[in-house]
Amino acid sequence: MKFKFESLNIWLLSMDLAEDILALTRKFPSEELYNLSSQIRRASDSIALNISERFDWSIQC
């Protein structure tokens, strides 16, 4: 099942960004695995999540 927000260019770009961030943070030192890299990954993931949540909310109103 495909959701309507998945066709938004901004959502697709945010998914690409999250993949790029994941690849980048894999190169971070191991001591940053649970600190800085985790925080950066969660922040980049939240961009796509926020777009999808807002899009869903705007459709319901």
C-alpha distance matrix in Angstrom:
0.0 3.8 6.6 9.8 11.9 10.5 12.5 15.6 18.3 19.7 16.6 16.5 20.2 20.0 17.8 20.4 23.1 21.8 21.9 25.4 26.5 25.5 27.5 30.3 30.7 30.8 34.1 35.5 38.3 37.5 39.3 36.7 33.7 33.4 34.8 34.3 31.5 29.5 30.1 29.2 25.9 24.9 26.0 23.9 20.7 21.5 21.4 17.6 17.2 19.6 18.1 14.7 16.6 19.0 16.5 14.8 18.4 19.7 17.2 18.4 22.1
3.8 0.0 3.8 6.6 8.5 6.9 8.7 11.8 14.6 16.1 13.2 13.1 16.9 16.9 15.1 17.7 20.3 19.5 19.8 23.0 24.4 23.8 25.7 28.4 29.0 29.4 32.6 34.0 37.0 36.6 38.3 35.4 32.8 32.5 33.6 32.8 30.0 28.2 28.5 27.3 24.2 23.3 23.9 21.7 18.8 19.4 18.8 15.0 15.1 17.3 15.2 12.1 14.7 16.6 13.8 12.9 16.6 17.4 15.2 17.1 20.5
6.6 3.8 0.0 3.8 5.6 5.6 7.8 10.0 13.3 14.2 11.4 12.4 15.9 15.6 14.4 17.5 19.6 18.9 19.9 22.9 23.9 23.7 26.0 28.3 28.7 29.6 32.7 33.7 36.8 36.5 37.8 34.8 32.4 31.8 32.6 31.6 29.2 27.3 27.1 26.0 23.2 21.9 22.1 20.2 17.4 17.3 16.6 13.0 12.7 14.3 12.2 9.0 11.3 12.9 10.1 9.1 12.9 13.7 11.7 13.6 16.9
9.8 6.6 3.8 0.0 3.8 5.4 5.9 7.6 11.3 12.4 10.4 11.8 15.1 15.2 14.9 17.7 19.7 19.6 20.9 23.5 24.6 25.0 27.2 29.1 29.8 31.1 33.9 34.9 38.2 38.2 39.5 36.2 34.1 33.6 34.0 32.7 30.5 28.8 28.2 26.8 24.4 23.2 22.8 20.7 18.4 18.0 16.5 13.2 13.5 14.3 11.4 8.9 11.4 11.9 8.4 8.5 12.0 11.7 9.7 12.6 15.3
11.9 8.5 5.6 3.8 0.0 3.8 5.3 5.3 8.9 9.1 6.9 9.0 12.0 11.7 11.9 14.8 16.4 16.4 18.1 20.5 21.3 22.0 24.3 26.0 26.7 28.2 30.9 31.8 35.1 35.2 36.3 33.0 31.1 30.6 30.8 29.3 27.2 25.7 24.8 23.3 21.1 19.9 19.2 17.1 15.1 14.6 12.8 9.7 10.3 10.9 7.8 5.8 9.0 9.4 6.4 7.6 11.0 10.9 10.2 13.1 15.4
10.5 6.9 5.6 5.4 3.8 0.0 3.8 5.5 8.1 9.2 6.4 6.8 10.5 10.7 9.8 12.4 14.7 14.7 15.6 18.3 19.6 20.0 21.9 24.0 24.9 26.1 28.8 30.0 33.4 33.5 35.0 31.8 29.7 29.6 30.0 28.6 26.0 24.7 24.4 22.6 20.1 19.5 19.2 16.6 14.5 14.9 13.3 9.7 11.0 12.6 9.8 8.0 11.6 12.6 10.0 11.0 14.6 14.7 13.8 16.6 19.2
12.5 8.7 7.8 5.9 5.3 3.8 0.0 3.8 6.4 8.8 7.5 7.3 10.6 12.0 11.7 13.5 15.9 16.7 17.5 19.7 21.4 22.2 23.7 25.6 27.0 28.3 30.7 32.1 35.6 36.0 37.6 34.3 32.4 32.6 32.8 31.0 28.6 27.6 27.1 25.0 22.7 22.4 21.7 18.8 17.3 17.7 15.4 12.2 14.1 15.1 11.7 10.6 14.2 14.3 11.3 12.9 16.2 15.5 14.4 17.7 19.9
15.6 11.8 10.0 7.6 5.3 5.5 3.8 0.0 3.8 5.4 5.3 6.4 8.7 10.0 10.9 12.6 14.3 15.6 17.0 18.7 20.1 21.4 23.2 24.5 25.9 27.6 29.9 31.0 34.5 35.2 36.5 33.0 31.5 31.5 31.4 29.3 27.2 26.4 25.4 23.2 21.4 21.0 19.7 17.0 16.0 15.9 13.1 10.5 12.8 13.0 9.3 9.4 12.8 12.3 9.6 12.2 14.9 13.9 13.7 17.2 18.8
18.3 14.6 13.3 11.3 8.9 8.1 6.4 3.8 0.0 3.8 5.4 5.0 6.1 8.5 9.9 10.5 12.2 14.2 15.4 16.4 18.2 19.9 21.2 22.4 24.2 26.0 27.8 29.1 32.8 33.8 35.2 31.8 30.5 30.9 30.5 28.2 26.0 25.7 24.8 22.1 20.6 20.7 19.1 16.1 15.8 16.2 13.0 11.0 14.1 14.3 10.8 11.9 15.4 14.7 12.6 15.5 18.1 16.9 17.2 20.7 22.0
19.7 16.1 14.2 12.4 9.1 9.2 8.8 5.4 3.8 0.0 3.8 5.5 5.1 6.1 8.7 9.8 10.4 12.3 14.3 15.2 16.2 18.3 20.0 20.7 22.1 24.4 26.2 27.0 30.7 31.7 32.8 29.2 28.1 28.3 27.7 25.3 23.4 23.1 21.7 19.1 18.0 17.9 15.9 13.1 13.3 13.2 9.7 8.5 11.6 11.3 8.1 10.2 13.3 12.5 11.3 14.5 16.5 15.7 16.7 20.0 21.0
16.6 13.2 11.4 10.4 6.9 6.4 7.5 5.3 5.4 3.8 0.0 3.8 5.4 5.0 6.3 8.7 9.7 10.6 12.6 14.3 15.2 16.6 18.6 19.8 20.9 22.8 25.1 25.9 29.4 30.1 31.3 27.8 26.3 26.3 26.1 24.1 21.9 21.1 20.2 17.9 16.1 15.8 14.5 11.7 10.8 11.1 8.2 5.7 8.7 9.4 6.5 7.5 11.0 11.2 10.0 12.6 15.1 15.0 15.7 18.6 20.2
16.5 13.1 12.4 11.8 9.0 6.8 7.3 6.4 5.0 5.5 3.8 0.0 3.8 5.4 5.1 6.4 8.7 9.9 10.8 12.5 14.3 15.5 16.9 18.5 20.1 21.5 23.7 25.1 28.7 29.4 31.1 27.7 26.1 26.7 26.7 24.6 22.0 21.6 21.2 18.6 16.5 16.9 16.0 12.7 12.0 13.3 10.7 8.1 11.4 12.8 10.2 10.7 14.4 14.9 13.4 15.7 18.5 18.4 18.7 21.7 23.6
20.2 16.9 15.9 15.1 12.0 10.5 10.6 8.7 6.1 5.1 5.4 3.8 0.0 3.8 5.4 5.0 6.1 8.6 9.9 10.5 12.2 14.2 15.4 16.3 18.2 20.1 21.8 23.0 26.7 27.9 29.4 26.0 24.8 25.5 25.2 22.6 20.3 20.4 19.7 16.7 15.2 16.1 14.6 11.1 11.6 12.9 9.9 8.7 12.4 13.2 11.0 12.6 16.0 16.1 15.2 17.9 20.3 20.0 20.9 23.9 25.4
20.0 16.9 15.6 15.2 11.7 10.7 12.0 10.0 8.5 6.1 5.0 5.4 3.8 0.0 3.8 5.4 4.9 6.2 8.7 9.7 10.3 12.2 14.3 15.0 16.2 18.3 20.4 21.1 24.7 25.6 26.8 23.3 22.1 22.4 22.0 19.7 17.5 17.2 16.3 13.6 12.1 12.5 11.0 7.6 8.0 9.2 6.3 5.4 9.2 10.2 8.8 10.6 13.5 14.1 14.0 16.4 18.5 18.9 20.1 22.7 24.1
17.8 15.1 14.4 14.9 11.9 9.8 11.7 10.9 9.9 8.7 6.3 5.1 5.4 3.8 0.0 3.8 5.3 5.1 6.3 8.7 9.8 10.6 12.6 14.2 15.3 16.8 19.3 20.4 23.9 24.5 26.1 22.8 21.0 21.6 21.8 19.8 17.1 16.6 16.6 14.0 11.6 12.3 12.0 8.5 7.6 10.0 8.4 6.3 9.5 11.7 10.6 11.2 14.3 15.7 15.3 17.1 19.7 20.4 21.1 23.5 25.5
20.4 17.7 17.5 17.7 14.8 12.4 13.5 12.6 10.5 9.8 8.7 6.4 5.0 5.4 3.8 0.0 3.8 5.4 5.1 6.2 8.6 9.9 10.7 12.3 14.3 15.6 17.5 19.2 22.8 23.8 25.7 22.6 21.1 22.3 22.4 20.0 17.1 17.5 17.6 14.5 12.5 14.2 13.7 9.9 10.2 12.9 11.0 9.7 13.1 15.0 13.8 14.8 18.0 19.0 18.5 20.6 23.1 23.5 24.3 26.9 28.7
23.1 20.3 19.6 19.7 16.4 14.7 15.9 14.3 12.2 10.4 9.7 8.7 6.1 4.9 5.3 3.8 0.0 3.8 5.4 5.0 6.1 8.5 9.9 10.4 12.0 14.2 15.9 16.9 20.6 21.9 23.4 20.0 19.0 20.0 19.6 16.9 14.4 15.1 14.7 11.4 10.1 11.9 10.8 7.0 8.7 11.1 9.2 9.3 12.7 14.0 13.4 15.1 17.9 18.7 18.8 21.1 23.2 23.7 25.0 27.5 29.0
21.8 19.5 18.9 19.6 16.4 14.7 16.7 15.6 14.2 12.3 10.6 9.9 8.6 6.2 5.1 5.4 3.8 0.0 3.8 5.4 5.0 6.1 8.7 9.8 10.4 12.3 14.7 15.5 19.0 19.6 21.1 17.8 16.3 17.1 17.1 15.0 12.1 12.1 12.2 9.4 7.1 8.9 8.8 5.2 5.8 9.0 8.4 8.3 10.9 13.0 13.2 14.3 16.7 18.2 18.7 20.4 22.5 23.6 24.8 26.9 28.7
21.9 19.8 19.9 20.9 18.1 15.6 17.5 17.0 15.4 14.3 12.6 10.8 9.9 8.7 6.3 5.1 5.4 3.8 0.0 3.8 5.4 5.1 6.3 8.6 10.0 10.8 13.3 14.9 18.4 19.1 21.2 18.3 16.4 17.9 18.5 16.5 13.1 13.5 14.6 11.8 9.1 11.7 12.2 8.8 9.0 12.5 12.1 11.3 13.9 16.4 16.2 16.9 19.6 21.3 21.4 22.9 25.3 26.4 27.2 29.4 31.4
25.4 23.0 22.9 23.5 20.5 18.3 19.7 18.7 16.4 15.2 14.3 12.5 10.5 9.7 8.7 6.2 5.0 5.4 3.8 0.0 3.8 5.4 5.2 6.1 8.6 10.0 11.5 13.2 17.0 18.3 20.4 17.4 16.3 18.2 18.3 15.6 12.6 14.0 14.7 11.3 9.8 12.9 12.8 9.5 11.0 14.2 13.3 13.4 16.3 18.2 18.0 19.3 22.0 23.2 23.4 25.4 27.6 28.4 29.5 31.9 33.6
26.5 24.4 23.9 24.6 21.3 19.6 21.4 20.1 18.2 16.2 15.2 14.3 12.2 10.3 9.8 8.6 6.1 5.0 5.4 3.8 0.0 3.8 5.4 5.0 6.0 8.5 10.1 10.9 14.6 15.8 17.4 14.2 13.3 14.9 14.6 11.9 9.0 10.5 11.0 7.6 6.5 9.9 9.8 7.1 9.2 12.2 12.0 12.9 15.3 17.0 17.6 19.1 21.2 22.5 23.4 25.2 27.0 28.1 29.6 31.6 33.2
25.5 23.8 23.7 25.0 22.0 20.0 22.2 21.4 19.9 18.3 16.6 15.5 14.2 12.2 10.6 9.9 8.5 6.1 5.1 5.4 3.8 0.0 3.8 5.4 5.3 6.2 9.1 10.2 13.6 14.1 16.1 13.3 11.5 13.3 14.0 12.1 8.5 9.4 11.2 8.7 6.3 9.8 11.0 8.8 9.5 13.1 13.7 13.9 15.7 18.1 18.9 19.8 21.8 23.7 24.4 25.8 27.8 29.3 30.5 32.3 34.2
27.5 25.7 26.0 27.2 24.3 21.9 23.7 23.2 21.2 20.0 18.6 16.9 15.4 14.3 12.6 10.7 9.9 8.7 6.3 5.2 5.4 3.8 0.0 3.8 5.6 5.3 7.2 9.6 13.0 14.0 16.7 14.3 12.8 15.4 16.2 14.1 10.6 12.4 14.3 11.6 9.9 13.5 14.5 12.0 13.1 16.6 16.8 16.9 19.1 21.4 21.9 22.8 25.1 26.8 27.3 28.8 31.0 32.3 33.3 35.3 37.2
30.3 28.4 28.3 29.1 26.0 24.0 25.6 24.5 22.4 20.7 19.8 18.5 16.3 15.0 14.2 12.3 10.4 9.8 8.6 6.1 5.0 5.4 3.8 0.0 3.8 5.4 5.6 7.3 11.1 12.9 15.1 12.5 12.0 14.7 14.6 12.0 9.0 11.7 13.1 10.1 9.7 13.5 13.8 11.8 13.9 16.9 16.9 17.9 20.1 21.9 22.6 24.0 26.1 27.5 28.3 30.1 32.0 33.1 34.5 36.6 38.1
30.7 29.0 28.7 29.8 26.7 24.9 27.0 25.9 24.2 22.1 20.9 20.1 18.2 16.2 15.3 14.3 12.0 10.4 10.0 8.6 6.0 5.3 5.6 3.8 0.0 3.8 5.2 5.1 8.6 10.0 11.8 9.0 8.3 10.9 11.0 8.7 5.5 8.3 10.1 7.9 7.6 11.3 12.3 11.2 13.0 15.9 16.7 17.9 19.5 21.4 22.6 23.9 25.5 27.2 28.4 29.9 31.6 33.1 34.6 36.3 37.9
30.8 29.4 29.6 31.1 28.2 26.1 28.3 27.6 26.0 24.4 22.8 21.5 20.1 18.3 16.8 15.6 14.2 12.3 10.8 10.0 8.5 6.2 5.3 5.4 3.8 0.0 3.8 5.5 8.2 8.7 11.6 9.8 8.2 11.5 12.7 11.3 7.9 10.1 12.8 11.2 10.1 13.6 15.3 14.1 15.1 18.3 19.4 20.0 21.5 23.8 25.0 25.8 27.6 29.6 30.5 31.8 33.7 35.3 36.5 38.2 40.1
34.1 32.6 32.7 33.9 30.9 28.8 30.7 29.9 27.8 26.2 25.1 23.7 21.8 20.4 19.3 17.5 15.9 14.7 13.3 11.5 10.1 9.1 7.2 5.6 5.2 3.8 0.0 3.8 6.6 8.6 11.4 10.0 9.7 13.3 13.8 12.0 9.4 12.5 14.7 12.9 12.7 16.3 17.4 16.3 17.9 21.0 21.7 22.6 24.4 26.4 27.5 28.7 30.5 32.2 33.2 34.7 36.5 38.0 39.3 41.1 42.8
35.5 34.0 33.7 34.9 31.8 30.0 32.1 31.0 29.1 27.0 25.9 25.1 23.0 21.1 20.4 19.2 16.9 15.5 14.9 13.2 10.9 10.2 9.6 7.3 5.1 5.5 3.8 0.0 3.8 6.4 8.3 6.5 7.3 10.7 10.6 8.9 7.1 10.5 12.5 11.2 11.9 15.2 16.2 15.8 17.7 20.3 21.4 22.8 24.2 25.9 27.5 28.8 30.2 31.9 33.3 34.8 36.2 37.8 39.5 41.1 42.6
38.3 37.0 36.8 38.2 35.1 33.4 35.6 34.5 32.8 30.7 29.4 28.7 26.7 24.7 23.9 22.8 20.6 19.0 18.4 17.0 14.6 13.6 13.0 11.1 8.6 8.2 6.6 3.8 0.0 3.8 5.5 5.6 7.1 10.4 10.6 9.9 9.1 12.0 14.2 13.8 14.6 17.5 18.8 19.0 20.7 23.1 24.5 26.0 27.1 28.8 30.6 31.9 33.0 34.8 36.4 37.7 39.0 40.9 42.6 43.9 45.4
37.5 36.6 36.5 38.2 35.2 33.5 36.0 35.2 33.8 31.7 30.1 29.4 27.9 25.6 24.5 23.8 21.9 19.6 19.1 18.3 15.8 14.1 14.0 12.9 10.0 8.7 8.6 6.4 3.8 0.0 3.8 5.3 5.2 8.5 9.8 10.4 9.4 11.3 14.1 14.5 14.7 17.2 19.2 19.6 20.7 23.1 25.0 26.3 26.9 28.9 30.9 31.8 32.8 34.9 36.6 37.5 38.8 40.9 42.5 43.6 45.3
39.3 38.3 37.8 39.5 36.3 35.0 37.6 36.5 35.2 32.8 31.3 31.1 29.4 26.8 26.1 25.7 23.4 21.1 21.2 20.4 17.4 16.1 16.7 15.1 11.8 11.6 11.4 8.3 5.5 3.8 0.0 3.8 5.6 7.4 7.9 9.1 9.5 11.2 13.3 14.4 15.3 17.3 19.0 20.2 21.4 23.3 25.4 27.1 27.4 29.1 31.4 32.5 33.1 35.1 37.1 38.0 39.0 41.2 43.0 43.9 45.3
36.7 35.4 34.8 36.2 33.0 31.8 34.3 33.0 31.8 29.2 27.8 27.7 26.0 23.3 22.8 22.6 20.0 17.8 18.3 17.4 14.2 13.3 14.3 12.5 9.0 9.8 10.0 6.5 5.6 5.3 3.8 0.0 3.8 5.6 5.1 5.4 5.9 7.9 9.8 10.7 11.9 13.9 15.3 16.5 18.0 19.8 21.7 23.6 24.0 25.5 27.8 29.1 29.7 31.5 33.6 34.6 35.6 37.6 39.5 40.5 41.9
33.7 32.8 32.4 34.1 31.1 29.7 32.4 31.5 30.5 28.1 26.3 26.1 24.8 22.1 21.0 21.1 19.0 16.3 16.4 16.3 13.3 11.5 12.8 12.0 8.3 8.2 9.7 7.3 7.1 5.2 5.6 3.8 0.0 3.8 5.8 6.9 5.5 6.3 9.4 10.4 10.4 12.4 14.6 15.5 16.2 18.4 20.6 22.0 22.2 24.2 26.5 27.3 28.0 30.2 32.0 32.8 34.0 36.2 37.8 38.7 40.4
33.4 32.5 31.8 33.6 30.6 29.6 32.6 31.5 30.9 28.3 26.3 26.7 25.5 22.4 21.6 22.3 20.0 17.1 17.9 18.2 14.9 13.3 15.4 14.7 10.9 11.5 13.3 10.7 10.4 8.5 7.4 5.6 3.8 0.0 3.8 6.6 6.5 5.3 7.9 10.3 10.4 11.2 13.6 15.3 15.7 17.2 20.0 21.5 21.1 22.9 25.6 26.3 26.5 28.8 30.9 31.4 32.3 34.8 36.5 37.1 38.7
34.8 33.6 32.6 34.0 30.8 30.0 32.8 31.4 30.5 27.7 26.1 26.7 25.2 22.0 21.8 22.4 19.6 17.1 18.5 18.3 14.6 14.0 16.2 14.6 11.0 12.7 13.8 10.6 10.6 9.8 7.9 5.1 5.8 3.8 0.0 3.8 5.8 5.5 6.3 8.8 10.2 10.9 12.4 14.6 15.7 16.7 19.1 21.3 21.1 22.3 25.0 26.3 26.3 28.1 30.5 31.4 32.0 34.2 36.3 37.0 38.2
34.3 32.8 31.6 32.7 29.3 28.6 31.0 29.3 28.2 25.3 24.1 24.6 22.6 19.7 19.8 20.0 16.9 15.0 16.5 15.6 11.9 12.1 14.1 12.0 8.7 11.3 12.0 8.9 9.9 10.4 9.1 5.4 6.9 6.6 3.8 0.0 3.8 5.5 5.2 6.2 8.6 10.0 10.6 12.4 14.3 15.5 17.3 19.7 20.1 21.0 23.4 25.1 25.4 26.9 29.2 30.5 31.1 33.0 35.2 36.2 37.3
31.5 30.0 29.2 30.5 27.2 26.0 28.6 27.2 26.0 23.4 21.9 22.0 20.3 17.5 17.1 17.1 14.4 12.1 13.1 12.6 9.0 8.5 10.6 9.0 5.5 7.9 9.4 7.1 9.1 9.4 9.5 5.9 5.5 6.5 5.8 3.8 0.0 3.8 5.5 5.1 6.1 8.6 9.9 10.6 12.2 14.2 15.9 17.8 18.4 20.0 22.1 23.4 24.2 26.0 27.9 29.1 30.2 32.1 33.9 35.1 36.5
29.5 28.2 27.3 28.8 25.7 24.7 27.6 26.4 25.7 23.1 21.1 21.6 20.4 17.2 16.6 17.5 15.1 12.1 13.5 14.0 10.5 9.4 12.4 11.7 8.3 10.1 12.5 10.5 12.0 11.3 11.2 7.9 6.3 5.3 5.5 5.5 3.8 0.0 3.8 5.5 5.2 6.2 8.6 10.1 10.6 12.2 14.8 16.4 16.3 18.0 20.5 21.5 21.9 24.0 26.0 26.8 27.8 30.1 31.8 32.7 34.2
30.1 28.5 27.1 28.2 24.8 24.4 27.1 25.4 24.8 21.7 20.2 21.2 19.7 16.3 16.6 17.6 14.7 12.2 14.6 14.7 11.0 11.2 14.3 13.1 10.1 12.8 14.7 12.5 14.2 14.1 13.3 9.8 9.4 7.9 6.3 5.2 5.5 3.8 0.0 3.8 5.5 5.2 6.2 8.7 10.0 10.6 12.9 15.3 15.2 16.1 18.8 20.3 20.4 22.1 24.4 25.5 26.1 28.1 30.3 31.2 32.3
29.2 27.3 26.0 26.8 23.3 22.6 25.0 23.2 22.1 19.1 17.9 18.6 16.7 13.6 14.0 14.5 11.4 9.4 11.8 11.3 7.6 8.7 11.6 10.1 7.9 11.2 12.9 11.2 13.8 14.5 14.4 10.7 10.4 10.3 8.8 6.2 5.1 5.5 3.8 0.0 3.8 5.5 5.1 6.2 8.6 9.9 11.3 13.7 14.5 15.4 17.5 19.3 20.0 21.4 23.4 24.9 25.8 27.5 29.5 30.9 32.0
25.9 24.2 23.2 24.4 21.1 20.1 22.7 21.4 20.6 18.0 16.1 16.5 15.2 12.1 11.6 12.5 10.1 7.1 9.1 9.8 6.5 6.3 9.9 9.7 7.6 10.1 12.7 11.9 14.6 14.7 15.3 11.9 10.4 10.4 10.2 8.6 6.1 5.2 5.5 3.8 0.0 3.8 5.4 5.2 6.1 8.6 10.3 11.8 12.5 14.3 16.2 17.4 18.4 20.3 21.9 23.1 24.4 26.3 28.0 29.3 30.9
24.9 23.3 21.9 23.2 19.9 19.5 22.4 21.0 20.7 17.9 15.8 16.9 16.1 12.5 12.3 14.2 11.9 8.9 11.7 12.9 9.9 9.8 13.5 13.5 11.3 13.6 16.3 15.2 17.5 17.2 17.3 13.9 12.4 11.2 10.9 10.0 8.6 6.2 5.2 5.5 3.8 0.0 3.8 5.5 5.1 6.1 9.0 10.6 10.3 11.9 14.4 15.4 15.8 17.8 19.9 20.7 21.7 23.9 25.7 26.7 28.1
26.0 23.9 22.1 22.8 19.2 19.2 21.7 19.7 19.1 15.9 14.5 16.0 14.6 11.0 12.0 13.7 10.8 8.8 12.2 12.8 9.8 11.0 14.5 13.8 12.3 15.3 17.4 16.2 18.8 19.2 19.0 15.3 14.6 13.6 12.4 10.6 9.9 8.6 6.2 5.1 5.4 3.8 0.0 3.8 5.5 5.1 6.8 9.6 9.9 10.5 12.9 14.7 15.1 16.4 18.6 20.1 20.8 22.5 24.7 25.9 26.9
23.9 21.7 20.2 20.7 17.1 16.6 18.8 17.0 16.1 13.1 11.7 12.7 11.1 7.6 8.5 9.9 7.0 5.2 8.8 9.5 7.1 8.8 12.0 11.8 11.2 14.1 16.3 15.8 19.0 19.6 20.2 16.5 15.5 15.3 14.6 12.4 10.6 10.1 8.7 6.2 5.2 5.5 3.8 0.0 3.8 5.4 5.5 7.6 9.2 10.3 11.7 13.5 14.9 16.1 17.6 19.4 20.7 22.0 23.9 25.6 26.9
20.7 18.8 17.4 18.4 15.1 14.5 17.3 16.0 15.8 13.3 10.8 12.0 11.6 8.0 7.6 10.2 8.7 5.8 9.0 11.0 9.2 9.5 13.1 13.9 13.0 15.1 17.9 17.7 20.7 20.7 21.4 18.0 16.2 15.7 15.7 14.3 12.2 10.6 10.0 8.6 6.1 5.1 5.5 3.8 0.0 3.8 5.4 5.8 6.5 8.8 10.4 11.3 12.6 14.6 15.9 17.1 18.6 20.4 21.9 23.4 25.1
21.5 19.4 17.3 18.0 14.6 14.9 17.7 15.9 16.2 13.2 11.1 13.3 12.9 9.2 10.0 12.9 11.1 9.0 12.5 14.2 12.2 13.1 16.6 16.9 15.9 18.3 21.0 20.3 23.1 23.1 23.3 19.8 18.4 17.2 16.7 15.5 14.2 12.2 10.6 9.9 8.6 6.1 5.1 5.4 3.8 0.0 3.8 5.5 4.8 5.8 8.4 9.7 10.1 11.8 13.9 15.0 16.0 17.9 19.8 21.0 22.3
21.4 18.8 16.6 16.5 12.8 13.3 15.4 13.1 13.0 9.7 8.2 10.7 9.9 6.3 8.4 11.0 9.2 8.4 12.1 13.3 12.0 13.7 16.8 16.9 16.7 19.4 21.7 21.4 24.5 25.0 25.4 21.7 20.6 20.0 19.1 17.3 15.9 14.8 12.9 11.3 10.3 9.0 6.8 5.5 5.4 3.8 0.0 3.8 5.4 5.3 6.3 8.8 10.0 10.7 12.3 14.4 15.5 16.6 18.6 20.4 21.5
17.6 15.0 13.0 13.2 9.7 9.7 12.2 10.5 11.0 8.5 5.7 8.1 8.7 5.4 6.3 9.7 9.3 8.3 11.3 13.4 12.9 13.9 16.9 17.9 17.9 20.0 22.6 22.8 26.0 26.3 27.1 23.6 22.0 21.5 21.3 19.7 17.8 16.4 15.3 13.7 11.8 10.6 9.6 7.6 5.8 5.5 3.8 0.0 3.8 5.5 5.1 6.2 8.6 10.0 10.6 12.3 14.2 15.4 16.7 18.7 20.4
17.2 15.1 12.7 13.5 10.3 11.0 14.1 12.8 14.1 11.6 8.7 11.4 12.4 9.2 9.5 13.1 12.7 10.9 13.9 16.3 15.3 15.7 19.1 20.1 19.5 21.5 24.4 24.2 27.1 26.9 27.4 24.0 22.2 21.1 21.1 20.1 18.4 16.3 15.2 14.5 12.5 10.3 9.9 9.2 6.5 4.8 5.4 3.8 0.0 3.8 5.5 5.2 6.1 8.5 9.9 10.6 12.2 14.2 15.6 16.9 18.7
19.6 17.3 14.3 14.3 10.9 12.6 15.1 13.0 14.3 11.3 9.4 12.8 13.2 10.2 11.7 15.0 14.0 13.0 16.4 18.2 17.0 18.1 21.4 21.9 21.4 23.8 26.4 25.9 28.8 28.9 29.1 25.5 24.2 22.9 22.3 21.0 20.0 18.0 16.1 15.4 14.3 11.9 10.5 10.3 8.8 5.8 5.3 5.5 3.8 0.0 3.8 5.5 5.1 6.0 8.4 9.9 10.4 12.1 14.3 15.5 16.6
18.1 15.2 12.2 11.4 7.8 9.8 11.7 9.3 10.8 8.1 6.5 10.2 11.0 8.8 10.6 13.8 13.4 13.2 16.2 18.0 17.6 18.9 21.9 22.6 22.6 25.0 27.5 27.5 30.6 30.9 31.4 27.8 26.5 25.6 25.0 23.4 22.1 20.5 18.8 17.5 16.2 14.4 12.9 11.7 10.4 8.4 6.3 5.1 5.5 3.8 0.0 3.8 5.5 5.3 6.0 8.6 9.9 10.5 12.4 14.5 15.7
14.7 12.1 9.0 8.9 5.8 8.0 10.6 9.4 11.9 10.2 7.5 10.7 12.6 10.6 11.2 14.8 15.1 14.3 16.9 19.3 19.1 19.8 22.8 24.0 23.9 25.8 28.7 28.8 31.9 31.8 32.5 29.1 27.3 26.3 26.3 25.1 23.4 21.5 20.3 19.3 17.4 15.4 14.7 13.5 11.3 9.7 8.8 6.2 5.2 5.5 3.8 0.0 3.8 5.5 5.1 6.1 8.5 9.9 10.7 12.6 14.6
16.6 14.7 11.3 11.4 9.0 11.6 14.2 12.8 15.4 13.3 11.0 14.4 16.0 13.5 14.3 18.0 17.9 16.7 19.6 22.0 21.2 21.8 25.1 26.1 25.5 27.6 30.5 30.2 33.0 32.8 33.1 29.7 28.0 26.5 26.3 25.4 24.2 21.9 20.4 20.0 18.4 15.8 15.1 14.9 12.6 10.1 10.0 8.6 6.1 5.1 5.5 3.8 0.0 3.8 5.5 5.2 6.1 8.7 10.1 10.9 12.7
19.0 16.6 12.9 11.9 9.4 12.6 14.3 12.3 14.7 12.5 11.2 14.9 16.1 14.1 15.7 19.0 18.7 18.2 21.3 23.2 22.5 23.7 26.8 27.5 27.2 29.6 32.2 31.9 34.8 34.9 35.1 31.5 30.2 28.8 28.1 26.9 26.0 24.0 22.1 21.4 20.3 17.8 16.4 16.1 14.6 11.8 10.7 10.0 8.5 6.0 5.3 5.5 3.8 0.0 3.8 5.4 5.0 6.1 8.7 10.0 10.8
16.5 13.8 10.1 8.4 6.4 10.0 11.3 9.6 12.6 11.3 10.0 13.4 15.2 14.0 15.3 18.5 18.8 18.7 21.4 23.4 23.4 24.4 27.3 28.3 28.4 30.5 33.2 33.3 36.4 36.6 37.1 33.6 32.0 30.9 30.5 29.2 27.9 26.0 24.4 23.4 21.9 19.9 18.6 17.6 15.9 13.9 12.3 10.6 9.9 8.4 6.0 5.1 5.5 3.8 0.0 3.8 5.4 5.2 6.3 8.9 10.3
14.8 12.9 9.1 8.5 7.6 11.0 12.9 12.2 15.5 14.5 12.6 15.7 17.9 16.4 17.1 20.6 21.1 20.4 22.9 25.4 25.2 25.8 28.8 30.1 29.9 31.8 34.7 34.8 37.7 37.5 38.0 34.6 32.8 31.4 31.4 30.5 29.1 26.8 25.5 24.9 23.1 20.7 20.1 19.4 17.1 15.0 14.4 12.3 10.6 9.9 8.6 6.1 5.2 5.4 3.8 0.0 3.8 5.5 5.3 6.5 9.1
18.4 16.6 12.9 12.0 11.0 14.6 16.2 14.9 18.1 16.5 15.1 18.5 20.3 18.5 19.7 23.1 23.2 22.5 25.3 27.6 27.0 27.8 31.0 32.0 31.6 33.7 36.5 36.2 39.0 38.8 39.0 35.6 34.0 32.3 32.0 31.1 30.2 27.8 26.1 25.8 24.4 21.7 20.8 20.7 18.6 16.0 15.5 14.2 12.2 10.4 9.9 8.5 6.1 5.0 5.4 3.8 0.0 3.8 5.5 5.3 6.5
19.7 17.4 13.7 11.7 10.9 14.7 15.5 13.9 16.9 15.7 15.0 18.4 20.0 18.9 20.4 23.5 23.7 23.6 26.4 28.4 28.1 29.3 32.3 33.1 33.1 35.3 38.0 37.8 40.9 40.9 41.2 37.6 36.2 34.8 34.2 33.0 32.1 30.1 28.1 27.5 26.3 23.9 22.5 22.0 20.4 17.9 16.6 15.4 14.2 12.1 10.5 9.9 8.7 6.1 5.2 5.5 3.8 0.0 3.8 5.5 5.4
17.2 15.2 11.7 9.7 10.2 13.8 14.4 13.7 17.2 16.7 15.7 18.7 20.9 20.1 21.1 24.3 25.0 24.8 27.2 29.5 29.6 30.5 33.3 34.5 34.6 36.5 39.3 39.5 42.6 42.5 43.0 39.5 37.8 36.5 36.3 35.2 33.9 31.8 30.3 29.5 28.0 25.7 24.7 23.9 21.9 19.8 18.6 16.7 15.6 14.3 12.4 10.7 10.1 8.7 6.3 5.3 5.5 3.8 0.0 3.8 5.6
18.4 17.1 13.6 12.6 13.1 16.6 17.7 17.2 20.7 20.0 18.6 21.7 23.9 22.7 23.5 26.9 27.5 26.9 29.4 31.9 31.6 32.3 35.3 36.6 36.3 38.2 41.1 41.1 43.9 43.6 43.9 40.5 38.7 37.1 37.0 36.2 35.1 32.7 31.2 30.9 29.3 26.7 25.9 25.6 23.4 21.0 20.4 18.7 16.9 15.5 14.5 12.6 10.9 10.0 8.9 6.5 5.3 5.5 3.8 0.0 3.8
22.1 20.5 16.9 15.3 15.4 19.2 19.9 18.8 22.0 21.0 20.2 23.6 25.4 24.1 25.5 28.7 29.0 28.7 31.4 33.6 33.2 34.2 37.2 38.1 37.9 40.1 42.8 42.6 45.4 45.3 45.3 41.9 40.4 38.7 38.2 37.3 36.5 34.2 32.3 32.0 30.9 28.1 26.9 26.9 25.1 22.3 21.5 20.4 18.7 16.6 15.7 14.6 12.7 10.8 10.3 9.1 6.5 5.4 5.6 3.8 0.0
